[in-house]
Amino acid sequence: MDLICGREVAEGVYRFGTSRINWYVVEEGDALTVVDAGLPGHWQLLVEGIERLGYTLGDVAAILITHGDLDHVGFAEWLRQAADAPVWIHPADVQRANTVSRSLPPIGFLKELWRPSAFAYFVEVVRSGVGSVPQLTAFEIFEDGDDLDVPGHPTVIHLPGHTAGSSAFYLSDRDVLFCGDALMTYNVRTGRHTEPTVLPPIHYDAEKARSSIRKLDSCGEVVLLSGHGEPWRGDVSDIV
């Protein structure tokens, strides 16, 4: 498992996590926004990484959650308390963030564990504390089209499909698009790196997941940052 601790992928945007699981930090002025929260085992990466950037936990002003899967909610509650910073999430994913897969992974994923890459991913998330993700005890709600007054000032683009509340965050002044798992550049089941792709069968509604991507068409040229896989640079309309 290769650790990633603050690799700059766009202006003032840093990638954290591992070769399989991504989360990000956005800096603006003297404050930070954390986009997704990995897993509990990534906590020390956060602490060490922002210290290298010249910040402390107290400089985190917001935590944005692209969707409620546990490998994205991870340490969000710990950070909310340590930084006294709000966690933002779409209302359709609050229940998922606090209930889904806390004992066993989805049955669709269990069926894939015969694949070496899927099994390696499963081992990684277990070792990284997927079974001990704390519930969100307080949070703020965003909706489609909201411009969030947090460092980076992202616009919310609701992309239901992967989950009901799956959302992207678009930083128009930096041409950066955080897409969560709505699009992936790494298939955790096969271990293959791909162009940005809607990857079934992990979605609650695969057809809706595909149709939602059309909402990204107007973003144009971006650095696309997924929850899984390498950054991608190009025109979103080519993906659509």
Accessible surface in RSA format (square Angstrom, percent):
REM  Atomic radii and reference values for relative SASA: ProtOr
REM  Chains: A
REM  Algorithm: Lee & Richards
REM  Probe-radius: 1.40
REM  Slices: 20
REM RES _ NUM      All-atoms   Total-Side   Main-Chain    Non-polar    All polar
REM                ABS   REL    ABS   REL    ABS   REL    ABS   REL    ABS   REL
RES MET A   1   131.15  67.9  60.10  39.8  71.04 169.2  62.54  53.2  68.61  90.9
RES ASP A   2   101.00  70.8  96.60  96.2   4.40  10.4  25.13  59.1  75.87  75.7
RES LEU A   3   104.93  58.4  76.72  54.9  28.21  70.9  76.72  53.9  28.21  75.9
RES ILE A   4     8.05   4.6   6.32   4.7   1.74   4.2   8.05   5.8   0.00   0.0
RES CYS A   5    29.99  22.7  11.78  13.1  18.21  42.8  11.32  28.7  18.67  20.1
RES GLY A   6    19.38  23.9   0.00   N/A  19.38  23.9   2.18   6.0  17.20  38.5
RES ARG A   7   125.92  52.9 117.80  60.0   8.12  19.3  54.20  74.1  71.72  43.5
RES GLU A   8   102.07  58.6  74.90  56.7  27.18  64.7  25.33  49.0  76.75  62.7
RES VAL A   9    10.57   7.0   5.66   5.1   4.91  11.8   9.99   8.7   0.58   1.6
RES ALA A  10    17.45  16.0   3.06   4.7  14.39  32.7  16.82  23.7   0.62   1.6
RES GLU A  11   138.19  79.3 124.64  94.3  13.54  32.2  50.28  97.3  87.90  71.8
RES GLY A  12     7.54   9.3   0.00   N/A   7.54   9.3   5.92  16.2   1.62   3.6
RES VAL A  13     0.00   0.0   0.00   0.0   0.00   0.0   0.00   0.0   0.00   0.0
RES TYR A  14    21.47  10.0  21.47  12.2   0.00   0.0   6.62   5.0  14.85  18.3
RES ARG A  15     1.02   0.4   1.02   0.5   0.00   0.0   0.08   0.1   0.94   0.6
RES PHE A  16     0.00   0.0   0.00   0.0   0.00   0.0   0.00   0.0   0.00   0.0
RES GLY A  17     0.00   0.0   0.00   N/A   0.00   0.0   0.00   0.0   0.00   0.0
RES THR A  18     0.00   0.0   0.00   0.0   0.00   0.0   0.00   0.0   0.00   0.0
RES SER A  19    38.39  32.4  35.79  47.8   2.60   6.0  26.00  55.4  12.39  17.4
RES ARG A  20    48.56  20.4  48.56  24.8   0.00   0.0   3.50   4.8  45.06  27.3
RES ILE A  21     0.00   0.0   0.00   0.0   0.00   0.0   0.00   0.0   0.00   0.0
RES ASN A  22     0.69   0.5   0.09   0.1   0.60   1.4   0.00   0.0   0.69   0.7
RES TRP A  23     0.00   0.0   0.00   0.0   0.00   0.0   0.00   0.0   0.00   0.0
RES TYR A  24     5.82   2.7   5.82   3.3   0.00   0.0   5.53   4.2   0.29   0.4
RES VAL A  25     0.00   0.0   0.00   0.0   0.00   0.0   0.00   0.0   0.00   0.0
RES VAL A  26     1.94   1.3   1.94   1.8   0.00   0.0   1.94   1.7   0.00   0.0
RES GLU A  27    42.03  24.1  39.06  29.6   2.96   7.1  10.69  20.7  31.34  25.6
RES GLU A  28    63.23  36.3  53.79  40.7   9.44  22.5  30.91  59.8  32.32  26.4
RES GLY A  29    73.68  90.9   0.00   N/A  73.68  90.9  45.29 124.3  28.38  63.6
RES ASP A  30   118.15  82.8 110.92 110.4   7.23  17.1  41.74  98.2  76.41  76.2
RES ALA A  31    23.78  21.9  23.78  36.7   0.00   0.0  23.78  33.5   0.00   0.0
RES LEU A  32     0.00   0.0   0.00   0.0   0.00   0.0   0.00   0.0   0.00   0.0
RES THR A  33     1.29   0.9   1.29   1.3   0.00   0.0   1.29   1.7   0.00   0.0
RES VAL A  34     0.00   0.0   0.00   0.0   0.00   0.0   0.00   0.0   0.00   0.0
RES VAL A  35     2.51   1.7   2.51   2.3   0.00   0.0   2.51   2.2   0.00   0.0
RES ASP A  36     4.22   3.0   4.22   4.2   0.00   0.0   0.19   0.5   4.03   4.0
RES ALA A  37     0.00   0.0   0.00   0.0   0.00   0.0   0.00   0.0   0.00   0.0
RES GLY A  38     0.00   0.0   0.00   N/A   0.00   0.0   0.00   0.0   0.00   0.0
RES LEU A  39     0.00   0.0   0.00   0.0   0.00   0.0   0.00   0.0   0.00   0.0
RES PRO A  40    11.13   8.1   5.78   5.3   5.35  19.5   6.12   5.0   5.02  31.2
RES GLY A  41    52.01  64.1   0.00   N/A  52.01  64.1  25.44  69.8  26.57  59.5
RES HIS A  42     3.93   2.1   3.93   2.7   0.00   0.0   3.93   4.1   0.00   0.0
RES TRP A  43    56.06  22.5  55.88  27.0   0.18   0.4  35.54  18.9  20.52  33.3
RES GLN A  44    99.28  55.5  97.63  71.4   1.65   3.9  47.60 101.3  51.68  39.2
RES LEU A  45    17.78   9.9  16.66  11.9   1.13   2.8  16.82  11.8   0.96   2.6
RES LEU A  46     0.00   0.0   0.00   0.0   0.00   0.0   0.00   0.0   0.00   0.0
RES VAL A  47    27.97  18.4  27.97  25.3   0.00   0.0  27.97  24.3   0.00   0.0
RES GLU A  48    69.86  40.1  68.07  51.5   1.78   4.2  20.21  39.1  49.65  40.5
RES GLY A  49     0.66   0.8   0.00   N/A   0.66   0.8   0.18   0.5   0.49   1.1
RES ILE A  50     0.70   0.4   0.70   0.5   0.00   0.0   0.70   0.5   0.00   0.0
RES GLU A  51   107.04  61.5  89.51  67.7  17.53  41.7  26.62  51.5  80.41  65.7
RES ARG A  52   170.81  71.7 131.27  66.9  39.53  94.1  60.21  82.3 110.60  67.0
RES LEU A  53    48.65  27.1  23.93  17.1  24.71  62.1  28.56  20.1  20.08  54.0
RES GLY A  54    66.65  82.2   0.00   N/A  66.65  82.2  35.65  97.8  31.00  69.4
RES TYR A  55    27.29  12.7  24.22  13.8   3.07   8.0  13.19   9.9  14.10  17.4
RES THR A  56    83.55  59.4  82.05  83.2   1.49   3.6  71.37  95.9  12.17  18.4
RES LEU A  57    38.27  21.3  35.55  25.4   2.72   6.8  35.55  25.0   2.72   7.3
RES GLY A  58    58.67  72.3   0.00   N/A  58.67  72.3  28.73  78.8  29.94  67.1
RES ASP A  59    45.07  31.6  39.12  38.9   5.95  14.1   5.41  12.7  39.66  39.5
RES VAL A  60     3.72   2.4   0.00   0.0   3.72   9.0   0.04   0.0   3.68  10.0
RES ALA A  61    41.38  38.0  25.44  39.3  15.94  36.3  33.21  46.8   8.17  21.6
RES ALA A  62     0.00   0.0   0.00   0.0   0.00   0.0   0.00   0.0   0.00   0.0
RES ILE A  63     0.00   0.0   0.00   0.0   0.00   0.0   0.00   0.0   0.00   0.0
RES LEU A  64     0.89   0.5   0.89   0.6   0.00   0.0   0.89   0.6   0.00   0.0
RES ILE A  65     0.55   0.3   0.00   0.0   0.55   1.3   0.00   0.0   0.55   1.5
RES THR A  66     1.52   1.1   1.08   1.1   0.44   1.0   1.08   1.5   0.44   0.7
RES HIS A  67     0.82   0.4   0.05   0.0   0.77   2.0   0.77   0.8   0.05   0.1
RES GLY A  68     0.00   0.0   0.00   N/A   0.00   0.0   0.00   0.0   0.00   0.0
RES ASP A  69    23.70  16.6  23.43  23.3   0.27   0.6   9.53  22.4  14.17  14.1
RES LEU A  70     7.23   4.0   3.70   2.6   3.52   8.9   3.70   2.6   3.52   9.5
RES ASP A  71    16.63  11.6  15.00  14.9   1.63   3.8   5.69  13.4  10.94  10.9
RES HIS A  72     0.02   0.0   0.00   0.0   0.02   0.1   0.02   0.0   0.00   0.0
RES VAL A  73     0.26   0.2   0.26   0.2   0.00   0.0   0.26   0.2   0.00   0.0
RES GLY A  74     0.14   0.2   0.00   N/A   0.14   0.2   0.00   0.0   0.14   0.3
RES PHE A  75     0.00   0.0   0.00   0.0   0.00   0.0   0.00   0.0   0.00   0.0
RES ALA A  76     0.00   0.0   0.00   0.0   0.00   0.0   0.00   0.0   0.00   0.0
RES GLU A  77     4.62   2.7   4.39   3.3   0.23   0.5   4.39   8.5   0.23   0.2
RES TRP A  78    99.17  39.8  94.32  45.7   4.85  11.4  79.65  42.5  19.52  31.7
RES LEU A  79     0.00   0.0   0.00   0.0   0.00   0.0   0.00   0.0   0.00   0.0
RES ARG A  80    52.69  22.1  51.85  26.4   0.84   2.0   5.29   7.2  47.40  28.7
RES GLN A  81   114.35  63.9  87.76  64.1  26.60  63.3  30.11  64.1  84.24  63.9
RES ALA A  82    56.50  52.0  18.56  28.6  37.94  86.3  30.32  42.7  26.18  69.4
RES ALA A  83    11.72  10.8   0.00   0.0  11.72  26.7   1.22   1.7  10.51  27.8
RES ASP A  84   135.00  94.6 111.71 111.2  23.28  55.1  31.77  74.8 103.23 103.0
RES ALA A  85     3.73   3.4   0.45   0.7   3.28   7.5   3.22   4.5   0.52   1.4
RES PRO A  86    50.14  36.5  42.73  39.0   7.41  26.9  49.75  41.1   0.39   2.4
RES VAL A  87     0.00   0.0   0.00   0.0   0.00   0.0   0.00   0.0   0.00   0.0
RES TRP A  88    50.65  20.3  50.65  24.5   0.00   0.0  50.49  26.9   0.16   0.3
RES ILE A  89     0.00   0.0   0.00   0.0   0.00   0.0   0.00   0.0   0.00   0.0
RES HIS A  90    14.05   7.7  13.61   9.5   0.44   1.1  11.02  11.4   3.03   3.5
RES PRO A  91    53.69  39.1  38.65  35.2  15.03  54.6  39.03  32.2  14.66  91.1
RES ALA A  92    48.84  44.9  20.09  31.0  28.75  65.4  32.45  45.7  16.40  43.4
RES ASP A  93     1.15   0.8   1.15   1.1   0.00   0.0   0.28   0.6   0.88   0.9
RES VAL A  94    26.63  17.5  26.63  24.1   0.00   0.0  26.63  23.1   0.00   0.0
RES GLN A  95   138.33  77.4 131.32  96.0   7.02  16.7  43.05  91.6  95.29  72.3
RES ARG A  96    65.48  27.5  59.83  30.5   5.65  13.4  16.62  22.7  48.86  29.6
RES ALA A  97     0.00   0.0   0.00   0.0   0.00   0.0   0.00   0.0   0.00   0.0
RES ASN A  98    23.37  16.1  22.98  22.2   0.39   0.9   8.48  20.4  14.88  14.4
RES THR A  99    79.10  56.3  61.12  62.0  17.98  42.8  54.44  73.1  24.65  37.3
RES VAL A 100    32.55  21.4  26.04  23.6   6.51  15.7  32.55  28.3   0.00   0.0
RES SER A 101    36.43  30.8  15.43  20.6  20.99  48.4  16.87  35.9  19.56  27.4
RES ARG A 102    61.67  25.9  44.12  22.5  17.56  41.8  38.37  52.4  23.30  14.1
RES SER A 103   106.62  90.1  72.16  96.3  34.46  79.4  51.45 109.6  55.18  77.3
RES LEU A 104   119.03  66.3 111.87  80.0   7.16  18.0 112.72  79.2   6.31  17.0
RES PRO A 105    32.16  23.4  24.18  22.0   7.98  29.0  26.42  21.8   5.73  35.6
RES PRO A 106    73.60  53.6  62.49  57.0  11.12  40.4  73.60  60.8   0.00   0.0
RES ILE A 107   119.00  67.7 113.59  84.6   5.42  13.1 113.59  81.8   5.42  14.7
RES GLY A 108    27.39  33.8   0.00   N/A  27.39  33.8  23.78  65.2   3.61   8.1
RES PHE A 109    16.42   8.2  16.26  10.1   0.16   0.4  16.26   9.9   0.16   0.5
RES LEU A 110    55.03  30.6  42.43  30.4  12.60  31.7  42.72  30.0  12.30  33.1
RES LYS A 111   147.32  71.9 126.69  77.7  20.63  49.1  80.14  72.1  67.18  71.6
RES GLU A 112    29.93  17.2  29.93  22.6   0.00   0.0   0.12   0.2  29.81  24.3
RES LEU A 113    38.99  21.7  30.42  21.8   8.57  21.5  30.89  21.7   8.10  21.8
RES TRP A 114   184.11  73.9 150.27  72.7  33.83  79.4 148.69  79.3  35.42  57.5
RES ARG A 115    73.31  30.8  73.25  37.3   0.06   0.1   5.11   7.0  68.20  41.3
RES PRO A 116   112.27  81.8  99.92  91.1  12.35  44.9 107.85  89.0   4.42  27.5
RES SER A 117    29.45  24.9  23.73  31.7   5.72  13.2   6.85  14.6  22.60  31.7
RES ALA A 118     0.00   0.0   0.00   0.0   0.00   0.0   0.00   0.0   0.00   0.0
RES PHE A 119   106.70  53.4 106.70  66.1   0.00   0.0 106.70  64.7   0.00   0.0
RES ALA A 120    32.83  30.2  25.03  38.6   7.80  17.7  30.22  42.6   2.61   6.9
RES TYR A 121    19.26   9.0  19.26  11.0   0.00   0.0  14.66  11.0   4.60   5.7
RES PHE A 122    51.72  25.9  51.72  32.0   0.00   0.0  51.72  31.4   0.00   0.0
RES VAL A 123    40.38  26.6  38.49  34.8   1.89   4.5  40.38  35.1   0.00   0.0
RES GLU A 124     7.61   4.4   3.01   2.3   4.60  11.0   7.35  14.2   0.26   0.2
RES VAL A 125    14.71   9.7  14.71  13.3   0.00   0.0  14.71  12.8   0.00   0.0
RES VAL A 126    77.71  51.1  66.53  60.2  11.18  26.9  66.71  58.0  11.00  29.8
RES ARG A 127   200.26  84.1 162.18  82.7  38.08  90.7  57.84  79.0 142.42  86.3
RES SER A 128     7.61   6.4   4.67   6.2   2.94   6.8   2.95   6.3   4.66   6.5
RES GLY A 129    19.11  23.6   0.00   N/A  19.11  23.6  19.11  52.4   0.00   0.0
RES VAL A 130    31.25  20.6  30.73  27.8   0.52   1.2  30.73  26.7   0.52   1.4
RES GLY A 131    59.80  73.7   0.00   N/A  59.80  73.7  28.32  77.7  31.48  70.5
RES SER A 132    70.66  59.7  54.01  72.1  16.65  38.3  51.78 110.3  18.87  26.4
RES VAL A 133     6.30   4.1   0.00   0.0   6.30  15.2   0.00   0.0   6.30  17.1
RES PRO A 134    30.17  22.0  19.38  17.7  10.79  39.2  30.02  24.8   0.15   1.0
RES GLN A 135    92.67  51.8  86.83  63.5   5.84  13.9  20.13  42.9  72.53  55.0
RES LEU A 136     6.99   3.9   0.00   0.0   6.99  17.6   0.00   0.0   6.99  18.8
RES THR A 137   100.73  71.6  64.66  65.6  36.07  86.0  66.96  89.9  33.77  51.1
RES ALA A 138    44.20  40.6  38.41  59.3   5.79  13.2  44.20  62.3   0.00   0.0
RES PHE A 139    76.94  38.5  49.23  30.5  27.71  72.1  51.95  31.5  24.99  71.5
RES GLU A 140    81.60  46.8  80.20  60.7   1.40   3.3   7.27  14.1  74.33  60.7
RES ILE A 141    67.64  38.5  48.31  36.0  19.34  46.6  48.31  34.8  19.34  52.5
RES PHE A 142     0.20   0.1   0.12   0.1   0.08   0.2   0.20   0.1   0.00   0.0
RES GLU A 143    86.13  49.4  86.13  65.2   0.00   0.0  44.72  86.5  41.41  33.8
RES ASP A 144    73.38  51.4  52.52  52.3  20.86  49.3  17.97  42.3  55.40  55.3
RES GLY A 145    47.42  58.5   0.00   N/A  47.42  58.5  28.75  78.9  18.66  41.8
RES ASP A 146    52.53  36.8  47.70  47.5   4.84  11.4  12.10  28.5  40.43  40.3
RES ASP A 147   110.30  77.3  81.60  81.2  28.70  67.9  31.71  74.6  78.59  78.4
RES LEU A 148     8.08   4.5   5.79   4.1   2.28   5.7   7.36   5.2   0.71   1.9
RES ASP A 149   128.67  90.1 101.66 101.2  27.02  63.9  37.75  88.9  90.92  90.7
RES VAL A 150    10.84   7.1   6.80   6.2   4.04   9.7  10.84   9.4   0.00   0.0
RES PRO A 151    14.65  10.7  12.09  11.0   2.56   9.3  13.01  10.7   1.63  10.2
RES GLY A 152     2.22   2.7   0.00   N/A   2.22   2.7   0.56   1.5   1.67   3.7
RES HIS A 153    99.27  54.3  86.19  59.9  13.08  33.5  68.15  70.2  31.12  36.2
RES PRO A 154     2.27   1.7   2.27   2.1   0.00   0.0   2.27   1.9   0.00   0.0
RES THR A 155    39.80  28.3  39.80  40.3   0.00   0.0  23.95  32.2  15.86  24.0
RES VAL A 156     0.46   0.3   0.00   0.0   0.46   1.1   0.00   0.0   0.46   1.3
RES ILE A 157    19.92  11.3  19.76  14.7   0.16   0.4  19.92  14.3   0.00   0.0
RES HIS A 158    32.05  17.5  32.05  22.3   0.00   0.0  17.55  18.1  14.50  16.9
RES LEU A 159     1.86   1.0   0.27   0.2   1.59   4.0   0.27   0.2   1.59   4.3
RES PRO A 160    25.64  18.7  25.64  23.4   0.00   0.0  25.64  21.2   0.00   0.0
RES GLY A 161     0.00   0.0   0.00   N/A   0.00   0.0   0.00   0.0   0.00   0.0
RES HIS A 162     6.48   3.5   4.84   3.4   1.64   4.2   4.66   4.8   1.82   2.1
RES THR A 163     0.75   0.5   0.17   0.2   0.57   1.4   0.75   1.0   0.00   0.0
RES ALA A 164    39.51  36.3  34.07  52.6   5.45  12.4  34.16  48.1   5.35  14.2
RES GLY A 165     0.43   0.5   0.00   N/A   0.43   0.5   0.00   0.0   0.43   1.0
RES SER A 166     0.61   0.5   0.61   0.8   0.00   0.0   0.00   0.0   0.61   0.9
RES SER A 167     0.18   0.1   0.00   0.0   0.18   0.4   0.05   0.1   0.13   0.2
RES ALA A 168     0.00   0.0   0.00   0.0   0.00   0.0   0.00   0.0   0.00   0.0
RES PHE A 169     0.21   0.1   0.21   0.1   0.00   0.0   0.21   0.1   0.00   0.0
RES TYR A 170    36.62  17.1  36.08  20.5   0.54   1.4  23.24  17.5  13.38  16.5
RES LEU A 171     1.89   1.1   1.75   1.3   0.13   0.3   1.89   1.3   0.00   0.0
RES SER A 172    72.71  61.4  58.28  77.8  14.44  33.3  25.70  54.7  47.01  65.9
RES ASP A 173   114.64  80.3  73.12  72.8  41.52  98.2  50.07 117.8  64.57  64.4
RES ARG A 174    41.13  17.3  21.65  11.0  19.48  46.4  13.91  19.0  27.22  16.5
RES ASP A 175    70.27  49.2  70.27  69.9   0.00   0.0  10.68  25.1  59.59  59.4
RES VAL A 176     0.00   0.0   0.00   0.0   0.00   0.0   0.00   0.0   0.00   0.0
RES LEU A 177     0.00   0.0   0.00   0.0   0.00   0.0   0.00   0.0   0.00   0.0
RES PHE A 178     1.30   0.6   1.30   0.8   0.00   0.0   1.30   0.8   0.00   0.0
RES CYS A 179     0.13   0.1   0.00   0.0   0.13   0.3   0.00   0.0   0.13   0.1
RES GLY A 180     2.64   3.3   0.00   N/A   2.64   3.3   1.37   3.7   1.27   2.9
RES ASP A 181     4.76   3.3   4.12   4.1   0.64   1.5   0.00   0.0   4.76   4.7
RES ALA A 182     4.13   3.8   2.66   4.1   1.47   3.3   3.92   5.5   0.20   0.5
RES LEU A 183     1.38   0.8   1.38   1.0   0.00   0.0   1.38   1.0   0.00   0.0
RES MET A 184     3.52   1.8   3.52   2.3   0.00   0.0   2.59   2.2   0.93   1.2
RES THR A 185     5.31   3.8   4.55   4.6   0.76   1.8   4.55   6.1   0.76   1.1
RES TYR A 186    17.79   8.3  17.79  10.1   0.00   0.0   6.47   4.9  11.33  14.0
RES ASN A 187    25.63  17.7  25.60  24.7   0.04   0.1   0.42   1.0  25.22  24.4
RES VAL A 188    11.59   7.6  10.83   9.8   0.76   1.8  10.90   9.5   0.69   1.9
RES ARG A 189    15.76   6.6  15.75   8.0   0.01   0.0   9.18  12.5   6.58   4.0
RES THR A 190    43.35  30.8  22.00  22.3  21.35  50.9  25.18  33.8  18.17  27.5
RES GLY A 191    24.37  30.1   0.00   N/A  24.37  30.1   4.88  13.4  19.49  43.6
RES ARG A 192   169.57  71.2 165.14  84.2   4.43  10.5  50.55  69.1 119.02  72.1
RES HIS A 193   116.84  63.9  88.99  61.9  27.85  71.2  64.84  66.8  52.00  60.5
RES THR A 194    49.63  35.3  28.56  29.0  21.07  50.2  39.40  52.9  10.22  15.5
RES GLU A 195   119.69  68.7 114.36  86.5   5.33  12.7  59.20 114.5  60.49  49.4
RES PRO A 196    10.55   7.7   1.02   0.9   9.52  34.6   1.02   0.8   9.52  59.2
RES THR A 197    48.84  34.7  45.37  46.0   3.47   8.3  39.45  53.0   9.39  14.2
RES VAL A 198    22.40  14.7  12.39  11.2  10.01  24.1  12.54  10.9   9.87  26.8
RES LEU A 199    22.35  12.4  21.69  15.5   0.66   1.7  21.69  15.2   0.66   1.8
RES PRO A 200    59.88  43.6  46.23  42.1  13.65  49.6  46.23  38.2  13.65  84.8
RES PRO A 201    85.29  62.2  63.28  57.7  22.01  80.0  67.82  56.0  17.47 108.6
RES ILE A 202    43.52  24.8  21.81  16.2  21.71  52.3  28.65  20.6  14.87  40.4
RES HIS A 203    18.45  10.1   0.12   0.1  18.32  46.9   0.63   0.7  17.81  20.7
RES TYR A 204   113.73  53.1  73.80  42.0  39.93 103.9  78.02  58.6  35.71  44.0
RES ASP A 205    47.91  33.6  42.36  42.2   5.55  13.1  10.38  24.4  37.53  37.4
RES ALA A 206    31.22  28.7  25.32  39.1   5.90  13.4  25.32  35.7   5.90  15.6
RES GLU A 207   113.73  65.3 111.30  84.2   2.42   5.8  60.99 118.0  52.73  43.1
RES LYS A 208    86.37  42.1  82.14  50.4   4.22  10.1  39.67  35.7  46.69  49.7
RES ALA A 209     4.15   3.8   1.52   2.3   2.64   6.0   3.13   4.4   1.02   2.7
RES ARG A 210   109.93  46.2 101.49  51.7   8.44  20.1  46.40  63.4  63.53  38.5
RES SER A 211    39.15  33.1  33.00  44.0   6.14  14.2  20.43  43.5  18.72  26.2
RES SER A 212     8.27   7.0   3.97   5.3   4.30   9.9   4.74  10.1   3.53   4.9
RES ILE A 213     8.23   4.7   8.23   6.1   0.00   0.0   8.23   5.9   0.00   0.0
RES ARG A 214   159.26  66.9 149.67  76.3   9.59  22.8  48.56  66.4 110.69  67.1
RES LYS A 215    88.67  43.3  68.19  41.8  20.48  48.8  65.66  59.1  23.01  24.5
RES LEU A 216     0.00   0.0   0.00   0.0   0.00   0.0   0.00   0.0   0.00   0.0
RES ASP A 217    66.39  46.5  59.53  59.2   6.87  16.2  11.38  26.8  55.02  54.9
RES SER A 218   110.58  93.4  72.10  96.2  38.47  88.6  58.07 123.7  52.51  73.6
RES CYS A 219    10.43   7.9   2.47   2.8   7.96  18.7   0.83   2.1   9.60  10.4
RES GLY A 220    21.59  26.6   0.00   N/A  21.59  26.6  21.59  59.2   0.00   0.0
RES GLU A 221   113.82  65.3 106.59  80.6   7.22  17.2  59.01 114.1  54.80  44.7
RES VAL A 222     6.38   4.2   0.00   0.0   6.38  15.4   3.05   2.7   3.33   9.0
RES VAL A 223    21.61  14.2  21.55  19.5   0.07   0.2  21.55  18.7   0.07   0.2
RES LEU A 224     0.03   0.0   0.03   0.0   0.01   0.0   0.03   0.0   0.01   0.0
RES LEU A 225     0.98   0.5   0.00   0.0   0.98   2.5   0.00   0.0   0.98   2.6
RES SER A 226     0.39   0.3   0.00   0.0   0.39   0.9   0.21   0.4   0.18   0.2
RES GLY A 227     1.39   1.7   0.00   N/A   1.39   1.7   1.22   3.4   0.16   0.4
RES HIS A 228     4.25   2.3   4.25   3.0   0.00   0.0   0.44   0.5   3.81   4.4
RES GLY A 229     0.41   0.5   0.00   N/A   0.41   0.5   0.23   0.6   0.18   0.4
RES GLU A 230    76.92  44.2  76.41  57.8   0.51   1.2  40.32  78.0  36.60  29.9
RES PRO A 231    30.58  22.3  12.26  11.2  18.32  66.6  12.45  10.3  18.13 112.7
RES TRP A 232    37.37  15.0  34.17  16.5   3.20   7.5  30.91  16.5   6.46  10.5
RES ARG A 233   148.22  62.2 122.19  62.3  26.04  62.0  61.92  84.6  86.30  52.3
RES GLY A 234    16.42  20.2   0.00   N/A  16.42  20.2  15.21  41.7   1.20   2.7
RES ASP A 235    39.06  27.4  37.61  37.4   1.45   3.4   5.30  12.5  33.76  33.7
RES VAL A 236     0.00   0.0   0.00   0.0   0.00   0.0   0.00   0.0   0.00   0.0
RES SER A 237    51.62  43.6  37.64  50.2  13.97  32.2  24.18  51.5  27.44  38.4
RES ASP A 238   116.41  81.5  81.65  81.3  34.76  82.2  29.00  68.2  87.41  87.2
RES ILE A 239    38.33  21.8   9.08   6.8  29.26  70.5  16.40  11.8  21.93  59.5
RES VAL A 240    73.35  48.3  22.09  20.0  51.26 123.5  35.66  31.0  37.70 102.2
END  Absolute sums over single chains surface
CHAIN  1 A     9763.5       7585.1       2178.3       5224.4       4539.1
END  Absolute sums over all chains
TOTAL          9763.5       7585.1       2178.3       5224.4       4539.1
